[in-house]
Amino acid sequence: MPENLREDVPTVLITGASRGIGLEFVRQYAEAGWQVLATCRLPDRASLLRDLADRHPTIQVHALDVADENSIKSLAVKLDGTVIDVLINNAGISGRLDGQAFGTLDYQTGRETMETNLFGPMRMAEVFLEHVAASQQRKIMTVSSMLGSIAGTTGGSYFYRCCKAAVNMAMATLARDVAHRGVIVGVLSPGLVATDLTASLGGDKISVQESVSGLIPVIEAFTLENSGQFMRYTGLPVPW
């Protein structure tokens, strides 16, 4: 267990923490007094995250690639003995949008998108389950998307939609499988947030601050009774 982590202070592990929603999760949890394990693929290039960690001694930055099983297992070993109250699966990729239109589908893009957006959260949940189960809050939260709603689909973005719908099912299934351990699972829709990933998309967007300010209370409100649900940052359920 890292020496500077305290057992009497809650701990959150966040993937994809170098920018966008992940970085904002780091900022808001740190400002709320949490211990934050902030992970990203290339910490040496994550200048904004490094600057934030310099200002908050409760933030630790770790290298992690959720598409690499060995990377996940290595971090789990490094954090052996660390209890994680909330695990937030935030890391994700959109994939090449020009390869996701019917008629010109690029299946390599599909494989890469699934590897990160579906298998990444599943690997994290499997490898870090004991860290989470040993904590007080025992929560595994996955950032999904409205585009993963089958009921709400409008067409296009095939692979991104499919991987989000798939991770929704994976997390709903996980909620049943870990309930006997007291572990709570949630699926989150952050809204259409103004980030690098959505820069090419139209529509009215919200800020990362607004999204995360809504998501954190939603995470807090999850219990075993509503474990496995798909919830919007506004606190309203999202149709599957």
N, C-alpha and C positions, 0 to 999 in steps of 0.2 A: 504494500500500500504506500503511495507517495507520502512522504513524511509531513508535508505541510497541509494535508487534508485533515479536517476535524470531524469526529464522529457525531458531534452535536449540531452540525450544520448540514442542511440538505445539499445533495449533489446532483447535478444534471450533466449528462453527456449529450453533446450535439454534433451530428455529422454535417458535413458541408457548411462549416462555420466561417469560411473565409470571406463571404460576401452575402449580400441580399438578406433573405429571411433568416438564414442561419446566423449571420453576424449580428443581426438585430436581436435574435434570441439570446445570444451571448451577452450583449450589452444589457438587456433588460433583466435577465436573471442575475447578472453580477451586481447591478445597481440595487436589486432587491435583497442582496446579501447572500445569495447562493454561491456554493463552490461550483465552478464551471469547468468541465473537461471539453474543450473546444477542439474539434478535429477537422482536418482537411488534408487533401492529397499532398500539397506542397507548402508546408508552413513557412519555408524560407522566402517564398514569394508572396505570402499573405500579409502585406504591410499593414493593412487596416486592422486585421486581427491582432497582429503583434503590437501595434500602437495601443489598442484597447487593453491587451494583457499587461502592458507596461503601466497602465493607469489603475488596474485592478489586480491586486496580488492574489485574489481568489480565483483567477483564471489561469488554467494550465492549457498549453497548446500542444497537441499531439498529431503526428502524421498518421493518416488513415486513408486507405483507398477501399471503399465499400464494394468495389468490383473485384477485389483481390482477397480471396479467403485467407491466405497466409498473412496479409496485412491486418485483417481483423483479429485473427488468432494471436498474433504477436502483441497487439495492443492489449488484448484480454490478459495475456500473461504479465505484461508490464503493470497492469492495474490489478493484479491478483490481490485479493483482500479488500479492495475498494468497493464500498456499497454505492450503488447508483439508484437514487430515488426515482429519477425520470430519465429515460432514454428517448431522445428525439431523433428519429430517422428523417432527416431533412435533405440529405444529399440526393441530388437528382440531375438528370440531363434531359433536354428536350429532344435531342437527336436532330439530324438534318431535316428541316421542314420540307425541303423540296423532294425528299425521298419518301414522303408519307401521304402522297395523294394517290388515290386508286387509279391504276393504269400505269403509274410510274413508281411503284413501291420498291424501295431499296431494302432488301431483307437483311443486309449487313447492319444497316442503321437500326432495324428492328431488334436484332440480336444484341447490339450494344446497349440499346435503350432498356431492354428487359434485364440485362445483366446488372445494370446500376439501379434501376427504379423498382424492380421486383425482387431479384435475388439479393440485392444489397440489404434491404430491410429485413428479409428473411434470415440472412446470415447473421446480421447484428442481433436479432432477437434470440437466435439459437445459441450463439457464442456467449452473449452477455446475460443470459437468463439468470444464472446464479448470482451475478452481481446485483441484478435488479431484485430478485426474490429475497435477498438478504437485507433489503432496505426497509424503511418505514413506509414509504409511499407506494413502491412497487408498481411503476407505470412504464409502459412501452407505448410511445406515441409515434405515428407515422404521418408525415405531411404528404397528402395526396393532392387531388385536384377535382374540381367540378367536371373536368373533362373525362374523369373516370366514371361518371354517372351514366349508366346504360339508359336510364329513364330520360336523362336530359341531353342525350347526344344530338348534335346538329350536323354531323358528318365531318369528314376530313381528319387530319392528324392521327392517322390510324394507329401507329405504333405507340405514340404517347398515350392516347386514350386507352389502348389495350393494356399497357403495362400498369396504368393507374387503376383500371378496373380489376386487374389481376392482383395487385397488391392490396386492394380493398378486400377481396375475397380471402387472401392469405391472412390478413390481420383479423378479420371476422372469425376465421377458423382458429387462429391462434388464441383468441379470447376464450374460446371453449376449452382448448387444450391446456391452458395454464390457470384456469379459474381455481382449480383445487389448490394451487400454490398461493392464492391470494394476489396474483399478478393481474393488473388492469391494463387493457389494451384499448387504444383509441385511434381513429382515423380522422385526419384533420383536413379541411378545405380552407386554405389561407385567403381565398378570393383572388381576383385578378390584380396582382401586385406589380408595381413598377420596379422591375429588376432587369438585369442583363438578359435573362432568359425570355422576357416578354417584350423586349424592345421593339421587335418587328411586328408585334400584334396590335391590332386596333382595340377600341373599346375604352370605357372609363376605368381607370386604374386607381387603386388605393396605394398609400405609402407603406413601406415595410413597417414603420412605426405603428400605423393603425392596425395592420394585420396582426402583428405579434402582440400588441396590447389587447387584442381580442382573443387571440389563441391561448395565451397563458391562463386567463380565467376559465376557459373551456377545459384545458388540461386539468386545472385544479378541481373542476366539477365532476370529472370522471370518477366513477365508483365501480365496484363489482356489479352493481345493478344495471348500469348502462354500458358496461365493457363491451367492446366490439362495435360500437356505433360509429357512424360517419357524421361528423359535426362540422358546421361552418364556423368561421371565426366570429360570427355574430351570435353564436350560441344556438342557432337553429339547425335541425337535422337536415342532411342532404339525402335526397332519394337515391337508392342504389341503382 
